[in-house]
Amino acid sequence: MKLNHLKTYLILVLIITTNTIKAQDNLFGGGFGGGTFSMNSTKELNQVISSGLPFKAELTTNFPPYFFYKAEVLHCFTKNFALGVNLSSTSTCSRLSYADYSGSYKLDNVQNGLFAGIKILNGEAPGEVTGFNLGLEGGVAFSKMKIDETMKAFDQTTSDNTKVSSMGFYVQPGVYYFIVPKSQFRFSANVSYYFGIEKGYHLPDKKDAVLTNPDTGKPVKPQWDGVRIGVTAYWVLRK
């Protein structure tokens, strides 16, 4: 995470937290869920790598859905509006592999994402009563990708690894359903869709050294776009 963007986000968190502590209802939550990921750009890169190999490698894993985890702070205003900040993370991977009597080949592509954003809710008095809310999240996405390639041929083993990173932006509209079982606790279930705005992966601290697809010349991007389904538990802090 770039230092200046982290400072900006932390300042925003402190401002919202300081203001909301003075208010009547503040929700501190933690949650998890699952998400699907597009990753079309990296899938195309895997196809290019596979077609260039002298053998036919099998794609055993292709960026499957995976868990995400998040923490957030919300201030519930009167009637039908809530505002807050959140932080979430997720990951996914792919694997190309091949093996026969003479040796083996393996290429792992692991991608991790960290997302810092602002969240807005509007609907049935968010956090106050049971009901539906429309929500919108938006913020900064920090992504890292590590490619590990290992080849064994008889008694010889060669390996190589590449690490790249990326920073982009995202918006995530969704629908949230709040449940109020007790005065100090809240639960919500949500369905949303993640839209990413990415420039592409580059070498650490070298934004000009962009990773590109050798066949198309296009930059390889972290494409976290997809459906998100999750649940969140909140603890209510009141003045």
N, C-alpha and C positions, 0 to 999 in steps of 0.2 A: 504494500500500500504506500503510495507516494506521501511523503511527510506533510506537504502543504495541504493536500486533500484530507489527510487524517486530522490535521489541526482544525480545519474548517468544520469537519463533521463533529469533532469533539466539542468545539465551541457551541455548535448548534444544539447538541445534546444537553450541554450544561444550561443553556438559555431556556430550553423547553422544560428541563427538569426543575430548574429553580422557580420558574413561573408556575409550574403545575403543582409543586409542593404547597404553594399558598392556596391552591384551589380546593374544592371539596372532594372530588373524585379523581384519583390517579391510579392507573392500572399498570402494574409491573408484571410482564408476562414472559413465559418461555414455552416454546412449542416445537413440533416436528411434523414431518409429513413426507410426501413423495412427489417426484416430478419427472416429467419426460423432457428429453433434450433433442433439439434438431441436429446440431453438429454436422450439417451437410458439408461445410467447408473441409473439416477434418476427415470426414468419410471419403471425400474425393481424393484427399492426399493419400489415404491408405490404399485406394485403388491404384493410384499412380505408382506407389512404392511396390505394391504386389505385382503389377504388370512388368516391372523392371527386374524382377528376380528371375534367376535361371531355373526356378522350380515353382510349383504351384502351391503357395502358402494358403492356409485356410483361415478365414476370419472367424475366430471362435467367440469373440466378444465384440459388440459393436455399439458402444455408448448406450447401455441399457438405462432404464429409469432407476433412480436411486433416492435415498433419503436426503432431506435437508433439515437443518436445525436453525432456530432463530430465537432472539431475545428482543423485547421491545418495551417501550414506555409510552403509555397513552394518557392523555388528559381528556376526560369526557365532559364536554360542556353541557349546559342545560338543553333539554329538548332533543335535538337530533344530530349533533355534530361532535366529532372527536378528532384530535390531532396528536401525532406522536412521531417517534423515531424508532427505527429497528435495524437490526444487524442479523444477517443470515449467511449460511454457508452450505455448499453442496459439492459433489464431485461425481465423476463418471470416467469410464475408460474403454479402451479397445485393445484387442490382441490379434496379431497375425502370427501364425505358428505353422511349423512343418518339421517332420522328423522321418528319417529312414535309417537304414543300416549304417550309412556313412556319417551321419551327423544330424544336427537339428538347427532350427532357426526360430527366433522369437523376437517380436517387436511389440512392446507395450507402450501405449499412449495414455497417460493419466492426466486429467485436467481437474483443477480445483478452482472453485469460485467463491469469492467473498463479496457480499452485497450490503452496502450501507445506504439507507434510504429514509424518506419521510413518508408517513402513512396518514391518509385522510379517510374518515368513515362518515357516512351520512345515512340516517335511517331511524329505526325504532329506538331512540335514546340509547346510543351505544354504551354498553356496560351497565345500564340502569334497569332495563326491562328485557325480557325474552323477546327476540324478534330478529328480522332480517335487516342487513345494512349493505349498501353499496360502498365499495372501497377502492382506493387508488393509491398505489405505492409508486415511488420513483426515486432514483438516486444513482449512485456510482457503482459500477461492477469492476472488481479487480480479479483477473484470471491468471492462472499459471498453468503451463503445460510442460510435461516432461516425457521425452521419448527415449526409451531404452531399447537398444538393438543388440542382440547377442546371437552369434553364429558359431557352431561347433562343427568342425570337419575333421574326422578321425581324431588325432591327438592335439589338434590346435583349436584354440578358442579366441575369438575376437569380439570385442564389445565396444559400443559407442553410446553416448547419451547427449541429448540436447535439451536445454532448459530455456524457455521463452516466457514472456509475460505480456499482459495487455491490460489497458484500462479503457472502459467504455461507460455507457449510460443505459438505463433501462426504465421502463414503465410497466406496471403490473396491475391492471384492473381486475376486480373480483367481486364475489358475493360472499358475505359473512353472516353467520347465524349465531347469535349470542344466547347463552343460557345463564340464568341467575339462580343457582341453587341455594346460596347463603349470602348474607350481607357482605362478607369479606372475600368472596370468591366469585370468579366469573369463568366461563368456558366459551370458546367459540370454535366453530368449524367453518372452513372456507374452501372455495374453489376459485382459482384465478388463472390468468394466462400471462406469461412473461414475454415481453418484447424487448429485444436487445438492440442497441445501437453501438456497433463495434468498428474500430479501425483495423484491427488485426494484431497478430502476435509479433513481437520483436525481441531481440536479444536484450537481456537486462541492461538498463542504463544506456541503450543504444537504439533510440526510436527510429533511426534511419535504416537500421538493419532489420528489415521486415521479412518475416518468413512467408515465402510465396509458393504457390503450386507451380512446379516446373512446366507442366503441360499448358496451363491456362494463363500463367503469369499473374493471377489474382492472389491477393493476400489471404493467408489462412487465418480465420477468425474463430474466436470462441463463441459458439452459437448456442446459448442456454435456452433459447426460445422453446416454450412448451407449456403444458398444463401443470398447475401446482394444486395439490390437495393436502390440506393440513388441519391440525387442531392446536389450540393454544389454551393454556391455563393461566389465569391472572390472579394476582393478589391485590386487593384494593387498599390503598393508603388514603385515609381521610384526615382532614385538618382537625 
